[in-house]
């Protein structure tokens, strides 16, 4: 089992920045193939992929955040981060951390991001 704990959400004005963190309860960056990413879900909408990094180091982003958000990982800390810049009201959502390795799929509890003036 892997527990994922997100932090860093909050209220920010449009144009502002936030950095989300996701800490895993144990070592997750091994030699196996995996993907770790951030998803978000706004009220009344489906959960959507925001950004993801694979074991090979490849990253992919939703079109709506590309150029503004950056995903990174710290293998020593078993953590993944999401730097969010130039935030827009439409970025407001609950952000979830996800870790996937083969059939195993883990989710954090989510952290709320509110973008409002």
DRENLOLUM-170475 format. One record per residue: chain; x, y, z of N, C-alpha, C, CB in turn; residue in three letters. Coordinates in steps of 0.001 Angstrom, whole numbers. Atoms other than C-alpha are relative to their C-alpha. Glycine has a CB too. Example, Ala and Ser with C-alpha at 12.3 -4.5 7.8 and 13.67 -1.06 7.14 Angstrom:
BEGIN
<r vexke="A" n_east="890" n_north="-1190" n_up="0" ca_east="12300" ca_north="-4500" ca_up="7800" c_east="900" c_north="1200" c_up="0" cb_east="-992" cb_north="27" cb_up="1246" nulo="ALA"/>
<r vexke="A" n_east="-820" n_north="-1190" n_up="-60" ca_east="13670" ca_north="-1060" ca_up="7140" c_east="-770" c_north="1090" c_up="730" cb_east="414" cb_north="462" cb_up="-1415" nulo="SER"/>
This chain:
BEGIN
<r vexke="A" n_east="822" n_north="-1197" n_up="0" ca_east="0" ca_north="0" ca_up="0" c_east="861" c_north="1253" c_up="0" cb_east="-933" cb_north="2" cb_up="1201" nulo="UNK"/>
<r vexke="A" n_east="-665" n_north="-1297" n_up="24" ca_east="1005" ca_north="3576" ca_up="-654" c_east="-1018" c_north="1058" c_up="393" cb_east="615" cb_north="302" cb_up="-1405" nulo="UNK"/>
<r vexke="A" n_east="829" n_north="-1154" n_up="-333" ca_east="-470" ca_north="6588" ca_up="1042" c_east="617" c_north="1247" c_up="-608" cb_east="-155" cb_north="154" cb_up="1535" nulo="UNK"/>
<r vexke="A" n_east="-443" n_north="-1251" n_up="610" ca_east="-262" ca_north="9886" ca_up="-774" c_east="-656" c_north="1155" c_up="743" cb_east="-347" cb_north="45" cb_up="-1526" nulo="UNK"/>
<r vexke="A" n_east="529" n_north="-1139" n_up="-742" ca_east="-657" ca_north="13157" ca_up="1088" c_east="366" c_north="1273" c_up="-757" cb_east="556" cb_north="33" cb_up="1466" nulo="UNK"/>
<r vexke="A" n_east="-214" n_north="-1250" n_up="715" ca_east="-1123" ca_north="16395" ca_up="-799" c_east="-1" c_north="1173" c_up="972" cb_east="-1074" cb_north="196" cb_up="-1077" nulo="UNK"/>
<r vexke="A" n_east="8" n_north="-1240" n_up="-774" ca_east="-468" ca_north="19863" ca_up="552" c_east="315" c_north="1142" c_up="-951" cb_east="1028" cb_north="-50" cb_up="1186" nulo="UNK"/>
<r vexke="A" n_east="-375" n_north="-1185" n_up="774" ca_east="-13" ca_north="23399" ca_up="-678" c_east="-1150" c_north="732" c_up="-654" cb_east="956" cb_north="-385" cb_up="-1039" nulo="UNK"/>
<r vexke="A" n_east="1136" n_north="-693" n_up="574" ca_east="-3493" ca_north="24264" ca_up="-1804" c_east="-369" c_north="1229" c_up="808" cb_east="-1184" cb_north="-929" cb_up="-98" nulo="UNK"/>
<r vexke="A" n_east="435" n_north="-1185" n_up="-716" ca_east="-5211" ca_north="27461" ca_up="-824" c_east="-674" c_north="983" c_up="-918" cb_east="1161" cb_north="655" cb_up="687" nulo="UNK"/>
<r vexke="A" n_east="633" n_north="-1087" n_up="749" ca_east="-6657" ca_north="30736" ca_up="-1995" c_east="1080" c_north="886" c_up="-598" cb_east="-950" cb_north="829" cb_up="909" nulo="UNK"/>
<r vexke="A" n_east="-965" n_north="-850" n_up="670" ca_east="-4738" ca_north="32758" ca_up="-4544" c_east="-744" c_north="885" c_up="-986" cb_east="1095" cb_north="-841" cb_up="-715" nulo="UNK"/>
<r vexke="A" n_east="613" n_north="-909" n_up="965" ca_east="-5570" ca_north="35716" ca_up="-6715" c_east="364" c_north="-409" c_up="-1420" cb_east="438" cb_north="1449" cb_up="265" nulo="UNK"/>
<r vexke="A" n_east="-349" n_north="278" n_up="1400" ca_east="-5684" ca_north="35381" ca_up="-10494" c_east="1370" c_north="580" c_up="-339" cb_east="-1071" cb_north="578" cb_up="-953" nulo="UNK"/>
<r vexke="A" n_east="-1362" n_north="-410" n_up="321" ca_east="-2170" ca_north="35581" ca_up="-11866" c_east="1022" c_north="-444" c_up="1014" cb_east="61" cb_north="1468" cb_up="-134" nulo="UNK"/>
<r vexke="A" n_east="-904" n_north="428" n_up="-1057" ca_east="-714" ca_north="34216" ca_up="-8666" c_east="542" c_north="-1400" c_up="-214" cb_east="-696" cb_north="68" cb_up="1319" nulo="UNK"/>
<r vexke="A" n_east="-650" n_north="1301" n_up="91" ca_east="1248" ca_north="31051" ca_up="-7988" c_east="-248" c_north="-818" c_up="1257" cb_east="1500" cb_north="166" cb_up="-234" nulo="UNK"/>
<r vexke="A" n_east="43" n_north="951" n_up="-1096" ca_east="970" ca_north="27983" ca_up="-5806" c_east="886" c_north="-1179" c_up="-359" cb_east="-1455" cb_north="-460" cb_up="295" nulo="UNK"/>
<r vexke="A" n_east="-780" n_north="1216" n_up="213" ca_east="3134" ca_north="24940" ca_up="-5348" c_east="-627" c_north="-1116" c_up="809" cb_east="1495" cb_north="203" cb_up="393" nulo="UNK"/>
<r vexke="A" n_east="583" n_north="1157" n_up="-663" ca_east="1441" ca_north="21661" ca_up="-4567" c_east="1066" c_north="-1067" c_up="212" cb_east="-1177" cb_north="-564" cb_up="-821" nulo="UNK"/>
<r vexke="A" n_east="-917" n_north="1089" n_up="-314" ca_east="3299" ca_north="18825" ca_up="-2925" c_east="-784" c_north="-1275" c_up="246" cb_east="868" cb_north="345" cb_up="1223" nulo="UNK"/>
<r vexke="A" n_east="598" n_north="1306" n_up="-260" ca_east="2524" ca_north="15136" ca_up="-2773" c_east="1092" c_north="-892" c_up="553" cb_east="-643" cb_north="-618" cb_up="-1293" nulo="UNK"/>
<r vexke="A" n_east="-990" n_north="846" n_up="-659" ca_east="4409" ca_north="12957" ca_up="-340" c_east="-527" c_north="-1421" c_up="113" cb_east="358" cb_north="556" cb_up="1392" nulo="UNK"/>
<r vexke="A" n_east="374" n_north="1410" n_up="-96" ca_east="4333" ca_north="9173" ca_up="-516" c_east="503" c_north="-593" c_up="1308" cb_east="556" cb_north="-794" cb_up="-1196" nulo="UNK"/>
<r vexke="A" n_east="-315" n_north="597" n_up="-1296" ca_east="4421" ca_north="6976" ca_up="2553" c_east="1193" c_north="-938" c_up="-45" cb_east="-1189" cb_north="-739" cb_up="517" nulo="UNK"/>
<r vexke="A" n_east="-1166" n_north="870" n_up="118" ca_east="7197" ca_north="4792" ca_up="1199" c_east="664" c_north="251" c_up="-1345" cb_east="-397" cb_north="-1498" cb_up="153" nulo="UNK"/>
<r vexke="A" n_east="-733" n_north="-162" n_up="1231" ca_east="9704" ca_north="4547" ca_up="-1576" c_east="-840" c_north="-448" c_up="-1193" cb_east="1305" cb_north="-779" cb_up="57" nulo="UNK"/>
<r vexke="A" n_east="819" n_north="317" n_up="1171" ca_east="7914" ca_north="4662" ca_up="-4905" c_east="747" c_north="158" c_up="-1310" cb_east="-1219" cb_north="870" cb_up="-19" nulo="UNK"/>
<r vexke="A" n_east="-750" n_north="-223" n_up="1231" ca_east="10560" ca_north="5666" ca_up="-7388" c_east="1050" c_north="-1094" c_up="-155" cb_east="664" cb_north="1404" cb_up="-1" nulo="UNK"/>
<r vexke="A" n_east="-920" n_north="1119" n_up="180" ca_east="12071" ca_north="2291" ca_up="-8161" c_east="314" c_north="-210" c_up="-1459" cb_east="-576" cb_north="-1271" cb_up="596" nulo="UNK"/>
<r vexke="A" n_east="-384" n_north="303" n_up="1371" ca_east="13141" ca_north="555" ca_up="-11310" c_east="-1199" c_north="-410" c_up="-836" cb_east="1047" cb_north="-1096" cb_up="-23" nulo="UNK"/>
<r vexke="A" n_east="1189" n_north="402" n_up="741" ca_east="9631" ca_north="-488" ca_up="-12209" c_east="-571" c_north="1184" c_up="-761" cb_east="-1056" cb_north="-589" cb_up="945" nulo="UNK"/>
<r vexke="A" n_east="684" n_north="-1039" n_up="766" ca_east="7585" ca_north="1414" ca_up="-14706" c_east="-1158" c_north="568" c_up="810" cb_east="-507" cb_north="-557" cb_up="-1347" nulo="UNK"/>
<r vexke="A" n_east="1068" n_north="-642" n_up="-753" ca_east="5300" ca_north="3935" ca_up="-13074" c_east="-314" c_north="1355" c_up="-633" cb_east="394" cb_north="164" cb_up="1496" nulo="UNK"/>
<r vexke="A" n_east="363" n_north="-1365" n_up="370" ca_east="3526" ca_north="7196" ca_up="-13622" c_east="-541" c_north="678" c_up="1242" cb_east="-1047" cb_north="30" cb_up="-1168" nulo="UNK"/>
<r vexke="A" n_east="497" n_north="-757" n_up="-1138" ca_east="2848" ca_north="9880" ca_up="-11089" c_east="-500" c_north="1323" c_up="-519" cb_east="1094" cb_north="195" cb_up="1090" nulo="UNK"/>
<r vexke="A" n_east="566" n_north="-1193" n_up="587" ca_east="595" ca_north="12765" ca_up="-11752" c_east="-950" c_north="748" c_up="892" cb_east="-683" cb_north="-346" cb_up="-1230" nulo="UNK"/>
<r vexke="A" n_east="979" n_north="-847" n_up="-667" ca_east="-1781" ca_north="15468" ca_up="-10715" c_east="-1254" c_north="47" c_up="-865" cb_east="569" cb_north="1438" cb_up="255" nulo="UNK"/>
<r vexke="A" n_east="1300" n_north="-119" n_up="628" ca_east="-5461" ca_north="15466" ca_up="-11555" c_east="-780" c_north="1058" c_up="762" cb_east="-758" cb_north="-1368" cb_up="-21" nulo="UNK"/>
<r vexke="A" n_east="845" n_north="-975" n_up="-691" ca_east="-8132" ca_north="17980" ca_up="-10713" c_east="-1469" c_north="-242" c_up="-350" cb_east="417" cb_north="1449" cb_up="-374" nulo="UNK"/>
<r vexke="A" n_east="1431" n_north="129" n_up="203" ca_east="-11856" ca_north="18021" ca_up="-10347" c_east="-699" c_north="1231" c_up="531" cb_east="-540" cb_north="-1264" cb_up="676" nulo="UNK"/>
<r vexke="A" n_east="792" n_north="-1164" n_up="-375" ca_east="-14014" ca_north="21110" ca_up="-10331" c_east="-1442" c_north="-443" c_up="217" cb_east="87" cb_north="1115" cb_up="-1086" nulo="UNK"/>
<r vexke="A" n_east="1396" n_north="365" n_up="-260" ca_east="-17627" ca_north="21063" ca_up="-9103" c_east="-769" c_north="-211" c_up="-1291" cb_east="-684" cb_north="1073" cb_up="838" nulo="UNK"/>
<r vexke="A" n_east="814" n_north="285" n_up="1162" ca_east="-19899" ca_north="19449" ca_up="-11644" c_east="763" c_north="-479" c_up="-1214" cb_east="-752" cb_north="1188" cb_up="-358" nulo="UNK"/>
<r vexke="A" n_east="-813" n_north="432" n_up="1132" ca_east="-17011" ca_north="18339" ca_up="-13843" c_east="696" c_north="-1310" c_up="315" cb_east="1028" cb_north="1072" cb_up="-367" nulo="UNK"/>
<r vexke="A" n_east="-729" n_north="1231" n_up="-182" ca_east="-15145" ca_north="15128" ca_up="-14395" c_east="1433" c_north="281" c_up="427" cb_east="-25" cb_north="-823" cb_up="-1276" nulo="UNK"/>
<r vexke="A" n_east="-1403" n_north="-116" n_up="-364" ca_east="-11726" ca_north="14552" ca_up="-12934" c_east="826" c_north="-50" c_up="-1277" cb_east="425" cb_north="-1127" cb_up="994" nulo="UNK"/>
<r vexke="A" n_east="-805" n_north="-62" n_up="1195" ca_east="-9092" ca_north="15451" ca_up="-15487" c_east="1487" c_north="11" c_up="334" cb_east="-366" cb_north="1222" cb_up="-812" nulo="UNK"/>
<r vexke="A" n_east="-1440" n_north="-15" n_up="-165" ca_east="-5384" ca_north="14945" ca_up="-15899" c_east="526" c_north="1414" c_up="-183" cb_east="671" cb_north="-960" cb_up="-988" nulo="UNK"/>
<r vexke="A" n_east="-649" n_north="-1305" n_up="95" ca_east="-3344" ca_north="18081" ca_up="-15262" c_east="1432" c_north="-169" c_up="-505" cb_east="-12" cb_north="720" cb_up="1371" nulo="UNK"/>
<r vexke="A" n_east="-1395" n_north="221" n_up="374" ca_east="225" ca_north="16820" ca_up="-15488" c_east="437" c_north="-1358" c_up="523" cb_east="919" cb_north="1129" cb_up="552" nulo="UNK"/>
<r vexke="A" n_east="-447" n_north="1327" n_up="-397" ca_east="2063" ca_north="13528" ca_up="-15277" c_east="1469" c_north="-165" c_up="-362" cb_east="-858" cb_north="-1100" cb_up="-672" nulo="UNK"/>
<r vexke="A" n_east="-1391" n_north="339" n_up="284" ca_east="5630" ca_north="12284" ca_up="-15087" c_east="137" c_north="-1512" c_up="97" cb_east="986" cb_north="728" cb_up="984" nulo="UNK"/>
<r vexke="A" n_east="-164" n_north="1450" n_up="0" ca_east="6662" ca_north="8739" ca_up="-15929" c_east="1361" c_north="-384" c_up="557" cb_east="-172" cb_north="-562" cb_up="-1413" nulo="UNK"/>
<r vexke="A" n_east="-1253" n_north="500" n_up="-526" ca_east="9450" ca_north="6572" ca_up="-14662" c_east="1167" c_north="335" c_up="-921" cb_east="-85" cb_north="-1495" cb_up="212" nulo="UNK"/>
<r vexke="A" n_east="-1053" n_north="-352" n_up="944" ca_east="11382" ca_north="7394" ca_up="-17815" c_east="305" c_north="1479" c_up="-44" cb_east="-372" cb_north="-460" cb_up="-1356" nulo="UNK"/>
<r vexke="A" n_east="-242" n_north="-1434" n_up="-63" ca_east="11160" ca_north="11077" ca_up="-17028" c_east="-833" c_north="821" c_up="-969" cb_east="1426" cb_north="265" cb_up="-252" nulo="UNK"/>
<r vexke="A" n_east="855" n_north="-735" n_up="923" ca_east="8647" ca_north="11971" ca_up="-19695" c_east="-1112" c_north="708" c_up="753" cb_east="-587" cb_north="-938" cb_up="-1056" nulo="UNK"/>
<r vexke="A" n_east="1087" n_north="-755" n_up="-617" ca_east="6111" ca_north="14600" ca_up="-18804" c_east="-1048" c_north="323" c_up="-1066" cb_east="534" cb_north="1306" cb_up="670" nulo="UNK"/>
<r vexke="A" n_east="1031" n_north="-509" n_up="891" ca_east="2808" ca_north="15528" ca_up="-20317" c_east="-972" c_north="848" c_up="808" cb_east="-740" cb_north="-1160" cb_up="-723" nulo="UNK"/>
<r vexke="A" n_east="850" n_north="-998" n_up="-636" ca_east="403" ca_north="18319" ca_up="-19561" c_east="-1307" c_north="152" c_up="-765" cb_east="725" cb_north="1348" cb_up="90" nulo="UNK"/>
<r vexke="A" n_east="1236" n_north="-397" n_up="661" ca_east="-3162" ca_north="19246" ca_up="-20250" c_east="272" c_north="1270" c_up="-796" cb_east="-1155" cb_north="218" cb_up="1033" nulo="UNK"/>
<r vexke="A" n_east="-194" n_north="-1186" n_up="839" ca_east="-3354" ca_north="21833" ca_up="-23005" c_east="-278" c_north="1286" c_up="782" cb_east="-908" cb_north="-69" cb_up="-1237" nulo="UNK"/>
<r vexke="A" n_east="423" n_north="-1201" n_up="-720" ca_east="-5004" ca_north="24257" ca_up="-20604" c_east="1041" c_north="506" c_up="988" cb_east="-1283" cb_north="-273" cb_up="728" nulo="UNK"/>
<r vexke="A" n_east="-997" n_north="-420" n_up="-998" ca_east="-1993" ca_north="24338" ca_up="-18258" c_east="1415" c_north="28" c_up="-562" cb_east="-45" cb_north="-927" cb_up="1201" nulo="UNK"/>
<r vexke="A" n_east="-1352" n_north="70" n_up="570" ca_east="953" ca_north="23792" ca_up="-20582" c_east="592" c_north="1407" c_up="-95" cb_east="-23" cb_north="-678" cb_up="-1404" nulo="UNK"/>
<r vexke="A" n_east="-666" n_north="-1298" n_up="-17" ca_east="3452" ca_north="26605" ca_up="-20177" c_east="-199" c_north="775" c_up="1288" cb_east="-480" cb_north="819" cb_up="-1138" nulo="UNK"/>
<r vexke="A" n_east="243" n_north="-674" n_up="-1275" ca_east="2042" ca_north="27643" ca_up="-16811" c_east="316" c_north="-910" c_up="1188" cb_east="-1451" cb_north="471" cb_up="78" nulo="UNK"/>
<r vexke="A" n_east="-218" n_north="960" n_up="-1082" ca_east="2357" ca_north="24492" ca_up="-14694" c_east="1227" c_north="-851" c_up="-313" cb_east="-1251" cb_north="-899" cb_up="206" nulo="UNK"/>
<r vexke="A" n_east="-1155" n_north="877" n_up="157" ca_east="5417" ca_north="22360" ca_up="-14105" c_east="-51" c_north="-1100" c_up="1053" cb_east="1323" cb_north="800" cb_up="109" nulo="UNK"/>
<r vexke="A" n_east="-48" n_north="1131" n_up="-919" ca_east="5525" ca_north="18893" ca_up="-12594" c_east="1455" c_north="-407" c_up="190" cb_east="-852" cb_north="-1196" cb_up="-528" nulo="UNK"/>
<r vexke="A" n_east="-1350" n_north="458" n_up="-282" ca_east="8666" ca_north="17668" ca_up="-10885" c_east="-57" c_north="-1047" c_up="1103" cb_east="920" cb_north="1182" cb_up="403" nulo="UNK"/>
<r vexke="A" n_east="-40" n_north="1038" n_up="-1026" ca_east="9737" ca_north="14856" ca_up="-8581" c_east="1325" c_north="57" c_up="733" cb_east="-216" cb_north="-1395" cb_up="-617" nulo="UNK"/>
<r vexke="A" n_east="-1196" n_north="108" n_up="-832" ca_east="12215" ca_north="14358" ca_up="-5797" c_east="68" c_north="-1450" c_up="463" cb_east="-30" cb_north="1013" cb_up="1229" nulo="UNK"/>
<r vexke="A" n_east="-45" n_north="1424" n_up="-311" ca_east="13178" ca_north="10709" ca_up="-5651" c_east="508" c_north="-262" c_up="1408" cb_east="871" cb_north="-721" cb_up="-999" nulo="UNK"/>
<r vexke="A" n_east="-514" n_north="189" n_up="-1356" ca_east="15043" ca_north="11124" ca_up="-2376" c_east="-1085" c_north="206" c_up="1047" cb_east="1156" cb_north="953" cb_up="261" nulo="UNK"/>
<r vexke="A" n_east="1073" n_north="-307" n_up="-953" ca_east="11933" ca_north="12493" ca_up="-680" c_east="-1293" c_north="-732" c_up="-331" cb_east="-257" cb_north="1496" cb_up="30" nulo="UNK"/>
<r vexke="A" n_east="1232" n_north="692" n_up="426" ca_east="9431" ca_north="10255" ca_up="-2484" c_east="-1138" c_north="987" c_up="-174" cb_east="-399" cb_north="-1084" cb_up="1019" nulo="UNK"/>
<r vexke="A" n_east="980" n_north="-1066" n_up="132" ca_east="7577" ca_north="13353" ca_up="-3514" c_east="-90" c_north="474" c_up="-1448" cb_east="355" cb_north="1170" cb_up="923" nulo="UNK"/>
<r vexke="A" n_east="209" n_north="-635" n_up="1298" ca_east="6143" ca_north="15009" ca_up="-6570" c_east="-640" c_north="1353" c_up="252" cb_east="-889" cb_north="-886" cb_up="-947" nulo="UNK"/>
<r vexke="A" n_east="452" n_north="-1364" n_up="-198" ca_east="5353" ca_north="18668" ca_up="-6975" c_east="-703" c_north="513" c_up="-1258" cb_east="1184" cb_north="910" cb_up="368" nulo="UNK"/>
<r vexke="A" n_east="632" n_north="-684" n_up="1125" ca_east="3196" ca_north="20863" ca_up="-9153" c_east="129" c_north="1493" c_up="245" cb_east="-1504" cb_north="-425" cb_up="-170" nulo="UNK"/>
<r vexke="A" n_east="-133" n_north="-1450" n_up="-59" ca_east="4313" ca_north="24435" ca_up="-9607" c_east="-1012" c_north="606" c_up="-950" cb_east="1446" cb_north="458" cb_up="-355" nulo="UNK"/>
<r vexke="A" n_east="1073" n_north="-597" n_up="791" ca_east="1371" ca_north="26467" ca_up="-10800" c_east="191" c_north="1506" c_up="-29" cb_east="-1397" cb_north="-369" cb_up="574" nulo="UNK"/>
<r vexke="A" n_east="-185" n_north="-1435" n_up="178" ca_east="1950" ca_north="29939" ca_up="-12179" c_east="-1112" c_north="577" c_up="-861" cb_east="1367" cb_north="296" cb_up="-628" nulo="UNK"/>
<r vexke="A" n_east="1007" n_north="-692" n_up="811" ca_east="-310" ca_north="32490" ca_up="-13787" c_east="-1370" c_north="-659" c_up="146" cb_east="422" cb_north="16" cb_up="-1477" nulo="UNK"/>
<r vexke="A" n_east="1253" n_north="714" n_up="-254" ca_east="-3321" ca_north="30888" ca_up="-12164" c_east="-1206" c_north="788" c_up="-478" cb_east="-141" cb_north="-306" cb_up="1480" nulo="UNK"/>
<r vexke="A" n_east="1229" n_north="-575" n_up="511" ca_east="-6727" ca_north="31513" ca_up="-13637" c_east="-1183" c_north="-511" c_up="830" cb_east="-185" cb_north="-344" cb_up="-1501" nulo="UNK"/>
<r vexke="A" n_east="1177" n_north="484" n_up="-740" ca_east="-10185" ca_north="31236" ca_up="-12066" c_east="-410" c_north="-1407" c_up="-423" cb_east="-1173" cb_north="953" cb_up="-199" nulo="UNK"/>
<r vexke="A" n_east="387" n_north="1328" n_up="468" ca_east="-10797" ca_north="28156" ca_up="-14215" c_east="937" c_north="-1099" c_up="478" cb_east="-56" cb_north="-12" cb_up="-1497" nulo="UNK"/>
<r vexke="A" n_east="-878" n_north="1007" n_up="-596" ca_east="-7892" ca_north="26410" ca_up="-12482" c_east="-501" c_north="-451" c_up="1372" cb_east="1417" cb_north="548" cb_up="121" nulo="UNK"/>
<r vexke="A" n_east="528" n_north="355" n_up="-1315" ca_east="-9902" ca_north="26296" ca_up="-9274" c_east="-612" c_north="-1394" c_up="-29" cb_east="-1043" cb_north="1031" cb_up="460" nulo="UNK"/>
<r vexke="A" n_east="468" n_north="1384" n_up="-55" ca_east="-10581" ca_north="22701" ca_up="-8291" c_east="642" c_north="-671" c_up="1205" cb_east="337" cb_north="-772" cb_up="-1321" nulo="UNK"/>
<r vexke="A" n_east="-725" n_north="850" n_up="-937" ca_east="-9626" ca_north="19959" ca_up="-5902" c_east="1054" c_north="-745" c_up="-822" cb_east="-971" cb_north="-1001" cb_up="770" nulo="UNK"/>
<r vexke="A" n_east="-1107" n_north="631" n_up="706" ca_east="-6236" ca_north="18671" ca_up="-6984" c_east="394" c_north="-1284" c_up="729" cb_east="1213" cb_north="967" cb_up="-112" nulo="UNK"/>
<r vexke="A" n_east="-304" n_north="1315" n_up="-547" ca_east="-5413" ca_north="15011" ca_up="-6491" c_east="1332" c_north="-505" c_up="-550" cb_east="-1129" cb_north="-996" cb_up="-322" nulo="UNK"/>
<r vexke="A" n_east="-1233" n_north="666" n_up="383" ca_east="-2102" ca_north="13222" ca_up="-6568" c_east="-321" c_north="-1462" c_up="-314" cb_east="1078" cb_north="115" cb_up="1127" nulo="UNK"/>
<r vexke="A" n_east="237" n_north="1385" n_up="408" ca_east="-2031" ca_north="9850" ca_up="-8314" c_east="1320" c_north="-688" c_up="-265" cb_east="-898" cb_north="-64" cb_up="-1250" nulo="UNK"/>
<r vexke="A" n_east="-1162" n_north="841" n_up="267" ca_east="525" ca_north="7061" ca_up="-8402" c_east="-499" c_north="-1291" c_up="-608" cb_east="831" cb_north="-270" cb_up="1296" nulo="UNK"/>
<r vexke="A" n_east="433" n_north="1196" n_up="703" ca_east="135" ca_north="4252" ca_up="-10864" c_east="1198" c_north="-845" c_up="-377" cb_east="-810" cb_north="363" cb_up="-1243" nulo="UNK"/>
<r vexke="A" n_east="-1043" n_north="933" n_up="406" ca_east="2295" ca_north="1182" ca_up="-11270" c_east="-678" c_north="-1319" c_up="-325" cb_east="1093" cb_north="-175" cb_up="1117" nulo="UNK"/>
<r vexke="A" n_east="689" n_north="1203" n_up="441" ca_east="838" ca_north="-1614" ca_up="-13310" c_east="-1455" c_north="53" c_up="428" cb_east="681" cb_north="-1258" cb_up="558" nulo="UNK"/>
<r vexke="A" n_east="1403" n_north="6" n_up="-444" ca_east="-2488" ca_north="-2637" ca_up="-11793" c_east="-245" c_north="834" c_up="1251" cb_east="-444" cb_north="-1414" cb_up="259" nulo="UNK"/>
<r vexke="A" n_east="150" n_north="-766" n_up="-1245" ca_east="-1835" ca_north="-612" ca_up="-8654" c_east="-221" c_north="1465" c_up="-315" cb_east="1238" cb_north="-169" cb_up="906" nulo="UNK"/>
<r vexke="A" n_east="382" n_north="-1388" n_up="260" ca_east="-3443" ca_north="2809" ca_up="-8592" c_east="-365" c_north="635" c_up="1337" cb_east="-1196" cb_north="92" cb_up="-1024" nulo="UNK"/>
<r vexke="A" n_east="205" n_north="-631" n_up="-1294" ca_east="-3300" ca_north="5138" ca_up="-5598" c_east="-327" c_north="1474" c_up="-180" cb_east="1238" cb_north="-170" cb_up="888" nulo="UNK"/>
<r vexke="A" n_east="421" n_north="-1394" n_up="26" ca_east="-4906" ca_north="8494" ca_up="-4896" c_east="178" c_north="632" c_up="1368" cb_east="-1457" cb_north="117" cb_up="-454" nulo="UNK"/>
<r vexke="A" n_east="-3" n_north="-765" n_up="-1230" ca_east="-4394" ca_north="11169" ca_up="-2318" c_east="-1407" c_north="492" c_up="302" cb_east="980" cb_north="1178" cb_up="-93" nulo="UNK"/>
<r vexke="A" n_east="1318" n_north="-460" n_up="-439" ca_east="-7235" ca_north="12849" ca_up="-478" c_east="-412" c_north="1303" c_up="-682" cb_east="-9" cb_north="187" cb_up="1507" nulo="UNK"/>
<r vexke="A" n_east="300" n_north="-1229" n_up="718" ca_east="-7014" ca_north="16027" ca_up="-2517" c_east="314" c_north="1247" c_up="791" cb_east="-1429" cb_north="16" cb_up="-393" nulo="UNK"/>
<r vexke="A" n_east="-237" n_north="-1302" n_up="-614" ca_east="-6162" ca_north="19639" ca_up="-1821" c_east="-708" c_north="1055" c_up="-837" cb_east="1531" cb_north="308" cb_up="118" nulo="UNK"/>
<r vexke="A" n_east="830" n_north="-982" n_up="685" ca_east="-8379" ca_north="22572" ca_up="-2666" c_east="830" c_north="1182" c_up="-480" cb_east="-1117" cb_north="483" cb_up="916" nulo="UNK"/>
<r vexke="A" n_east="-606" n_north="-1206" n_up="562" ca_east="-7154" ca_north="25336" ca_up="-4944" c_east="-1135" c_north="932" c_up="-409" cb_east="940" cb_north="-335" cb_up="-1225" nulo="UNK"/>
<r vexke="A" n_east="1004" n_north="-1010" n_up="317" ca_east="-9266" ca_north="28464" ca_up="-5119" c_east="701" c_north="1205" c_up="-608" cb_east="-813" cb_north="408" cb_up="1266" nulo="UNK"/>
<r vexke="A" n_east="-593" n_north="-1143" n_up="685" ca_east="-8463" ca_north="31244" ca_up="-7553" c_east="-1077" c_north="1077" c_up="-108" cb_east="561" cb_north="-400" cb_up="-1421" nulo="UNK"/>
<r vexke="A" n_east="1031" n_north="-1028" n_up="-57" ca_east="-10378" ca_north="34386" ca_up="-6826" c_east="601" c_north="1299" c_up="504" cb_east="-1170" cb_north="-441" cb_up="899" nulo="UNK"/>
<r vexke="A" n_east="-441" n_north="-1302" n_up="-472" ca_east="-9886" ca_north="38086" ca_up="-6333" c_east="-893" c_north="473" c_up="1155" cb_east="-14" cb_north="1025" cb_up="-1155" nulo="UNK"/>
